[in-house]
Amino acid sequence: MDSLSFSPTSSSFLLHHHHHNPHVSRPACHVRVASSSPPSSVAVPLSSSPVVPKEKEKEKEKEKERMVVSSESLQYESGFLGGVSERTCVGAEGAAEAMGYLTDILSSRVYDVAFESPLQLAAKLSLRLDVNVWLKREDLQPVFSFKLRGAYNMMAKLSQEQLKRGVICSSAGNHAQGVALAAQKLGCNAVIAMPTTTPEIKWKSVERLGARVVLVGDSYDEAQSYAKKRAEQDGFTFIPPFDHPDVITGQGTVGMEVIRQLKGPLHAIFVPVGGGGLIAGIAAYVKRVRPEVKIIGVEPSDANAMALSLYHGERIMLEQVGGFADGVAVKEVGRETFRICRELVDGVVLVSRDAICASIKDMFEEKRSILEPAGALSLAGAEAYCKYYGLKGETVVAITSGANMNFDRLRLVTELADVGRKREAVLATFLPEENGSFRRFCELIGSINITELKYRYTSRKEEALVLYRQCWSS
Ligand SMILES: Cc1ncc(COP(=O)(O)O)c(C=O)c1O
C-alpha cells in the first residue's frame, strides 16, 4: 500500500546503485549522518582550477554512457541535507560566466509578462516551527507558475526572423502554458507537443492561449523527440523547459526578487527541483550577492535525479520516476543546470508524497490557496529540514512554484495529508474467514481510534483483508 510510507527512524541511509555496464558496478555503502547541526554554506568557489573549454567538455559528456540508477539507491531521512559528495564542489570553471548570469538576470525582460510575486510570511507554520517561514508566491503568476519567466526570457531574445518562423516545445504542463503565453505576447506562432495522456484541462488551457497543440506519443520523451524533429524540419525554434542559459536566467529573477524583498539575515532558500532550471537560476544570482544564504533543492524521494547526480558527481538517468509531483518528474537533469548546481547548491532534501500533501494542506490553512504537488514541494522540504536540524529563530524562504492542480487529485491529497502530518496511519492486516475473528480483531485493537475501515475478501477466500486508518488526534 502506497500510503504506508513511513520514513526510516535511524540516522543512517543506504546507497547502492547499478550501472549500465555490469563491470563498472560499485559496492553498496552505508553512510552515517555525523551531525545534526545545519551544515555550513557552500562557499562561492574562487577557482584556480584549469578552465576546460566548453566544447571539449560537451564532447566528453556525449561520449560517456549515462549511468542508469534507481531512485531507491539514494534515500536518506526526510530533512537531511544530502545529495552532496566530495566530488560535488569541483570549483568554478569560469567566474566570468557566473557574472554573466548575474548581469543577465538583472537586465532580464521577464516583467513584460510576469510580475514581482509577493513574499508572504506563513504565520501558522512559523509559529509551529519557531522559524520564520516566508513564501515566495510564484503560484500567483499569470499562468499559475514561474515557468513563463524562463520561456519569455528566451523568446524575447529571438530575432524577428526566428519569431516569424515560430517556436515549438514539448511539455505536459506548466512550460507549455509559459511558452504559449510568451508567444501570445510576442505575436509569434507556437506549436506545443504534449503526450496523448495529457488531461484535457491542460491542453485546452494551452489552446486558449492561442498555441497549436499536437497530442503525440504516450510519454514526455516521445513528445520531445517529435518537437525536436519538427523544429529541424520546419525551422521552428525549440524552447527547452530548463536546460538553456536564457531559461535559467529568466527563472533566476525569482532569486533576485527574494533578495530585494527580504531584508535581514536569511538561513536558506528552498527550491523545488525538476530539471534544475529554477534552482540554477536562483543559485546563480543569490550565491554571488549573498553567498552565506544556503540554496537547498527539494525533490520527491521517488524523483531524485538531482540528488543522485550531485552524489555521483555526474548526470545520471533515473530508471523510473515517480509522477505524483508531475511538475518535477524528470528522469535526467539538464547539462547546464547540473553544472551550475554542482558548484553552487548546498544540497538536496528529499520528501515523501505524504509530506507534500501535508504541505498542500498547510498552504490551504495559511492562505486559502491550493498548490499543485510540485508547487508545495519546497514547503515540505523546508519543514522537514527545520525539524531535522532543530532550527529555531532563523528565517527561511520556500518557493511555492505552481498551482496547476488537477482537480481530480484533490481527493488523494486530502486523504494523504494527515498521514503526512503523522496524525493518521493507514494499516492493513489479514483475518481468517471464520466466525468470531472480526470480534477478536476489535478486541486486539482495543482503544485505538479508528476513522475508516475496509473489509475485503482476498482471492484465497479463507482470509479477509482489513484496511483501517488509525488517528492520533481529532
Ligand atoms: C510547479 C513547478 N515547480 C517546479 C518545477 C521545476 O522546475 P525546474 O525544471 O526548472 O527544476 C516545475 C517545472 O516545470 C514546475 O512546473
Ligand as a Chemical Component Dictionary entry (heavy atoms), coordinates in Angstrom:
data_LIG
# 
_chem_comp.id                   LIG 
_chem_comp.type                 NON-POLYMER 
_chem_comp.pdbx_formal_charge   0 
_chem_comp.three_letter_code    LIG 
# 
loop_
_chem_comp_atom.comp_id 
_chem_comp_atom.atom_id 
_chem_comp_atom.alt_atom_id 
_chem_comp_atom.type_symbol 
_chem_comp_atom.charge 
_chem_comp_atom.model_Cartn_x 
_chem_comp_atom.model_Cartn_y 
_chem_comp_atom.model_Cartn_z 
_chem_comp_atom.pdbx_ordinal 
LIG C1 C1 C 0 5.254  23.924 -10.390 1  
LIG C2 C2 C 0 6.668  23.583 -10.739 2  
LIG N1 N1 N 0 7.585  23.575 -9.769  3  
LIG C3 C3 C 0 8.873  23.267 -10.023 4  
LIG C4 C4 C 0 9.306  22.919 -11.294 5  
LIG C5 C5 C 0 10.751 22.542 -11.515 6  
LIG O1 O1 O 0 11.463 23.437 -12.279 7  
LIG P1 P1 P 0 12.827 23.020 -12.984 8  
LIG O2 O2 O 0 12.506 22.007 -14.035 9  
LIG O3 O3 O 0 13.346 24.286 -13.533 10 
LIG O4 O4 O 0 13.713 22.443 -11.916 11 
LIG C6 C6 C 0 8.375  22.922 -12.350 12 
LIG C7 C7 C 0 8.783  22.585 -13.719 13 
LIG O5 O5 O 0 8.018  22.573 -14.634 14 
LIG C8 C8 C 0 7.035  23.266 -12.066 15 
LIG O6 O6 O 0 6.095  23.257 -13.038 16 
# 
loop_
_chem_comp_bond.comp_id 
_chem_comp_bond.atom_id_1 
_chem_comp_bond.atom_id_2 
_chem_comp_bond.value_order 
_chem_comp_bond.pdbx_ordinal 
LIG C1 C2 SING 1  
LIG C2 N1 SING 2  
LIG C2 C8 DOUB 3  
LIG N1 C3 DOUB 4  
LIG C3 C4 SING 5  
LIG C4 C5 SING 6  
LIG C4 C6 DOUB 7  
LIG C5 O1 SING 8  
LIG O1 P1 SING 9  
LIG P1 O2 DOUB 10 
LIG P1 O3 SING 11 
LIG P1 O4 SING 12 
LIG C6 C7 SING 13 
LIG C6 C8 SING 14 
LIG C7 O5 DOUB 15 
LIG C8 O6 SING 16 
# 
